[in-house]
Amino acid sequence: MGEQKRIGIIQRVFRGELVMAEAALVLGISQRHCYRIKARVKEQGATGVVHGNRGRPCKRKVKEKTIKRIVELARGKYRGFNDHHLTEKLKEHEGIELSREKVRRVLRAQGIASPRKKRPAKHRSRRERRAAEGMMLQVDGSPHDWLEGRGPHLCLVGAIDDASGKVPKAFFEVVESSWAYFRLFSEIFKTHGLPQSVYADRHSIFWTDREPTLEEQLVNKRPTTEVGRGLEELGVTLIPAGSPQAKGRIERLWGTFQDRLVSELRLAGAKTKEQAQAVLDRVLPDHNRKFAKPAARSEPAWRKASSTQIEQALCFKQQRTVAKDNTVAFEGAVFQIPKKSPYRSYANKRIDVHVLLDGAVEFFYQKEKIARFDSKTTHAFGLYRTNGKREGFRYGPLSTHAQLHERSP
């Protein structure tokens, strides 16, 4: 219809009903181009208005050989990669440099659908990012079949900075647990510093709805979990999210990892937790470089803290009563408190027991350390769960009190 309109206008020019300036204005082209069309119509007739490239093959058309190669890779080596991720791999490793939209069109034309399923959007209010790095960390765990049946079912535990979208730390664990979050916070806090707040879900690791004890009521203290207590001691505010959408930044991070990271793990043939962690450590810097954004304020808000402060806060703490022979029964083991003075005894005293992340056990009386037993001495072998509810530390068989006392530092 456009060509019919164009030939009609040019014919009116030939009949003298329109001048060239008026014809160019009606056709929406320059007067110079209108003269060209008139010359072609005079020479070729009505076919002169047809564009000269019609019927010619496009110089930018992707070769059939390249299309077959892309489809072969998408269904084989890079099976399950999303369009953008596949485009990057084609450019970096296969020497095929195409735009993401062109790759998408090729895949859809061959019947290869996107691996990510989209849900209908819901209306939600936007929460602006924090202004500077270190003002808020969003933390979460993602249980998923990361190895796609090639190995154990793992849980990815990680954090994302709300201001920049950087992932300061992430690692695989067998289960989501207090010990895993203690380790996560310990490594981040020692490397970067203390954040102002931590945004987490209402998992029992972070949140408890139990009634306060009489002691807690007397000091007007809200009941906390081990992780909540550790963050509180470091002056880090724990913010519980009301819904998964409230902490959407880290939820979207899991969506990205369950797409891209799963593909990278498949490409690397990872079958164990150690192999999966090695792939994650390799992919994480590249992820931060591609997806992180500069914060509104260049000055970070991390607060410095000593390693000792972090270790003493991010540990498991309980209380025990010392027996008359200055021994402490804890988690199926008996510890002998070393003799420091013939005139000082801790018998019948209420002491604090700290279990550190490395398995060491420390005893404190009125904030004074009175004994320490390292992991080799206690035969600690890590965190365990019972019926998915209780978690703590177990210890292997110990020697007699005298032998334990001799080996203690």
URRAHU-V791580 format. One line per field, one symbol per residue. phi: phi as a letter, one per 40 degrees, with the letter a starting at -180 (. if undefined). A space follows every 50 residues. Layout:
phi->???
This chain:
phi->.ccccccccccccccgcbcccccccccgbccccccccccccccbgccccc ccccgccccccccdcccccccccccbdbcgccccccdcccccbbgbbbcc ccccccccccgccccccbcccbcbccbccccbcgcabcbabbcacccfgc accbbcbaabcccbgcbcaaacbcbcaccccdcdcccccccbhcccabbb cccccbbbbcccccccccbfbccbccccccccccgbccbcccacccbccc cccccccccccdccccccgcbbcccccccccccddcccccbcbcccbccc bcbcacccccccccacbbbabccccfbbcafgbbbccccbacbbbbdgcc bcbbbcccgcbbbbbfgbcbaabcccccfcbgcabbfgbbbabbbccbcc dcccccccc
